[in-house]
Amino acid sequence: MTEGTKYHPLFEFLLFSGQGEKTMTFAEIESVIGARLPPSARRREEWWSNNASGHSQARAWLRANYRAGSVNLAKETITFRLEGWPDGYSSVKWPPVAKDDAAAGFEETGQKEYASKSHPLFGIWAGKVTLLPDVDYTKPAFEMDDAT
C-alpha cells in the first residue's frame, strides 16, 4: 500500500496518466508529490530500482503497474513504463489520425498500422466487471428498473 506515504500522489498520477510510457523530470515528480526527493534520488541510480521491499517510492510506481527504467541522473529524468505495454504504442498518437485530419495537416505517419488495433488499456477491466444481460447501460440510471 502507498496510502499515507509521501509517494502516494505519484501512484495516483501514474495510475490515471493513461500513458504506457511516461518520462518525468525529478522536478515534475517533486511537484506531483508536493515534496523534495531525497538527495540519494539525485546521486544513486539504485534509488530508482524496482525493489518494493522497504522502498515506498518503488511501491508507488509498482502498485500502479509501472516499472522504472532509463534513469538519467545528469538530466534528472526517469522513464516509467506500464507493464505489458506493447512496443511502438508510446510513440503513436492515439487515436489514429483519420485521412480527413491528415488532409487538414495532422500527422498520419506511423499511425495507420494501429487503426484497426484496440488500445491495450481497453482490456484492463477484463474479468473484473460483469455486465448483466438484457440491461441497457446507455439509459440514465434513474430510468432503470429496480430489478436490474
C-alpha positions in Angstrom: 0.0 0.0 0.0 1.1 3.5 -0.6 -1.7 5.4 1.1 -0.3 7.7 3.7 3.1 7.7 2.2 4.9 10.7 0.6 4.8 8.8 -2.8 1.1 8.0 -2.9 0.4 11.0 -5.2 2.9 9.5 -7.6 1.0 6.2 -7.6 -2.2 8.1 -8.4 -0.6 10.2 -11.1 0.8 7.2 -12.9 -2.3 5.1 -12.4 -4.5 7.8 -14.1 -2.0 9.1 -16.6 -3.3 6.9 -19.4 0.2 6.6 -20.8 2.2 3.4 -21.5 5.4 5.2 -21.1 6.0 8.4 -19.1 9.2 10.3 -18.8 9.3 12.7 -16.0 11.9 15.2 -14.6 12.7 14.9 -10.9 11.2 18.4 -10.6 7.9 17.1 -12.1 7.9 14.3 -9.6 8.5 16.7 -6.7 5.6 18.8 -8.0 3.3 15.7 -8.0 4.3 14.5 -4.5 4.5 18.0 -3.1 7.9 17.5 -1.5 11.6 17.3 -2.4 13.1 14.0 -3.4 15.9 12.9 -1.1 19.5 13.6 -2.1 20.1 9.9 -2.9 17.5 10.1 -5.7 19.8 12.6 -7.5 23.0 10.7 -6.7 22.2 7.0 -6.9 20.5 5.1 -9.7 19.7 2.3 -7.2 17.2 4.6 -5.6 15.1 4.2 -8.7 15.2 0.4 -8.6 12.1 -1.7 -8.9 12.6 -3.3 -5.5 9.4 -2.6 -3.4 10.9 -4.2 -0.2 11.4 -1.3 2.1 11.2 1.3 -0.6 7.9 3.3 -0.6 8.9 5.2 -3.8 9.2 1.9 -5.7 5.9 0.6 -4.2 4.2 3.7 -5.7 5.1 3.0 -9.3 4.9 -0.8 -9.0 1.5 -0.6 -7.5 0.4 1.5 -10.4 1.8 -1.4 -12.6 4.8 0.7 -13.9 8.4 -0.1 -13.8 11.2 2.5 -13.5 13.9 2.5 -16.1 16.2 4.8 -18.1 17.2 7.0 -15.2 19.4 9.9 -16.2 20.9 11.5 -13.1 22.7 14.2 -15.2 19.4 15.3 -16.8 17.4 14.4 -13.7 14.9 12.3 -15.7 13.3 8.9 -15.3 11.1 6.9 -17.6 8.3 4.8 -16.2 6.8 2.0 -18.5 3.5 0.3 -17.9 3.9 -3.4 -17.5 2.8 -5.3 -20.7 2.7 -2.1 -22.8 3.5 -3.1 -26.4 6.5 -1.6 -28.1 5.5 1.2 -30.5 2.4 2.4 -28.8 4.3 5.0 -26.7 5.4 6.9 -29.9 2.0 6.8 -31.6 -0.7 9.4 -31.0 -4.0 7.9 -30.0 -6.5 7.7 -31.6 -5.1 7.2 -35.1 -5.5 10.2 -37.4 -8.2 9.9 -40.0 -7.5 10.7 -43.6 -9.6 13.9 -43.4 -7.4 15.0 -40.5 -4.2 14.2 -42.4 -5.5 16.4 -45.3 -6.0 19.2 -42.7 -2.3 19.0 -41.8 -2.3 16.4 -38.9 0.3 13.7 -38.9 -0.6 10.3 -40.3 2.8 8.7 -40.4 3.1 5.7 -38.1 -0.5 5.7 -37.0 -2.1 3.9 -39.8 -1.0 0.4 -38.7 -2.7 0.9 -35.4 -6.0 2.0 -36.9 -7.5 -1.5 -36.6 -6.0 -2.4 -33.2 -7.6 -1.8 -29.9 -5.7 0.3 -27.4 -4.0 -2.0 -24.9 -5.8 -0.4 -22.0 -9.2 -1.4 -23.4 -8.7 -4.8 -21.8 -7.8 -3.6 -18.4 -11.2 -4.4 -16.9 -11.4 -7.9 -18.5 -12.6 -10.4 -15.8 -13.3 -7.6 -13.3 -16.6 -6.3 -14.5 -19.8 -8.4 -15.2 -22.4 -6.9 -17.4 -25.9 -8.2 -16.9 -27.8 -9.5 -20.0 -30.8 -7.5 -21.2 -29.7 -4.3 -19.4 -29.5 -1.1 -21.5 -26.4 0.5 -20.0 -26.9 3.6 -22.2 -30.1 4.5 -20.3 -29.8 7.0 -17.5 -29.7 5.2 -14.1 -33.0 6.8 -12.9 -34.8 5.1 -15.8 -33.6 1.6 -14.9 -35.8 -0.9 -13.1 -35.1 -1.7 -9.5 -34.7 -5.4 -10.6 -31.5 -4.6 -12.5 
